[in-house]
């Protein structure tokens, strides 16, 4: 999954430049404790879990196109 997250990062950076930051968090590591909202929903989701602006958005797969569309939608809403 880490490789897929890196591929996603490259794709999103091509579309949005420095406006996006992709971070891979191993949910089996202590690092996940920094995200209590995520820890609380882990038993109910399928990994990988995509979180955008601290909100869980997608689970069970990584689609750069779907994620890019969601980021664009959020960007337009913020600008609008």
C-alpha positions in Angstrom: 0.0 0.0 0.0 2.9 2.4 0.6 3.9 2.1 -3.1 0.3 2.9 -4.1 0.3 6.0 -1.8 3.6 7.1 -3.4 2.0 6.7 -6.9 -1.0 8.7 -5.7 1.2 11.4 -4.4 3.0 11.8 -7.8 -0.3 11.9 -9.7 -1.8 14.5 -7.3 1.3 16.6 -7.4 1.1 16.7 -11.2 -2.5 18.0 -11.0 -2.3 20.2 -7.9 1.4 21.0 -7.2 2.2 21.9 -3.6 -1.5 22.4 -2.8 -1.7 18.7 -1.8 0.3 16.6 0.7 0.0 12.9 0.7 1.1 11.0 3.8 1.1 7.2 4.2 0.3 6.1 7.8 0.8 2.4 8.7 -2.2 1.7 10.8 -0.2 -1.1 12.6 2.3 1.5 13.9 2.1 3.8 16.9 1.9 6.8 14.5 -1.8 6.0 13.9 -2.5 7.1 17.5 -2.0 10.7 16.3 -5.3 10.3 14.4 -7.9 9.3 17.0 -10.8 9.9 14.6 -9.3 7.4 12.3 -8.5 4.9 15.0 -12.1 5.0 16.0 -13.4 3.9 12.6 -10.7 1.4 11.6 -12.8 -1.6 12.7 -15.5 -0.6 10.2 -13.5 0.2 7.1 -11.5 -1.7 4.5 -8.0 -0.5 4.0 -6.6 1.5 2.3 -8.4 4.4 3.8 -8.2 7.8 2.1 -8.5 10.9 4.3 -8.9 14.3 2.9 -8.6 17.4 5.2 -8.9 15.1 8.2 -12.1 13.6 7.0 -12.3 9.9 6.0 -13.5 9.9 2.4 -12.8 6.5 0.6 -11.9 3.0 1.7 -11.1 -0.3 0.1 -9.0 1.0 -2.7 -7.0 3.9 -4.2 -8.2 5.6 -7.3 -6.1 8.7 -8.3 -8.9 9.9 -10.5 -11.6 9.6 -7.8 -9.4 11.2 -5.2 -8.3 14.0 -7.6 -12.0 14.7 -8.3 -12.7 15.0 -4.6 -9.7 17.3 -4.1 -10.9 19.5 -7.0 -14.4 19.6 -5.6 -13.1 20.7 -2.2 -10.9 23.3 -3.8 -13.8 24.7 -5.8 -16.0 24.8 -2.7 -13.3 26.6 -0.8 -12.8 29.2 -3.5 -16.5 29.6 -4.3 
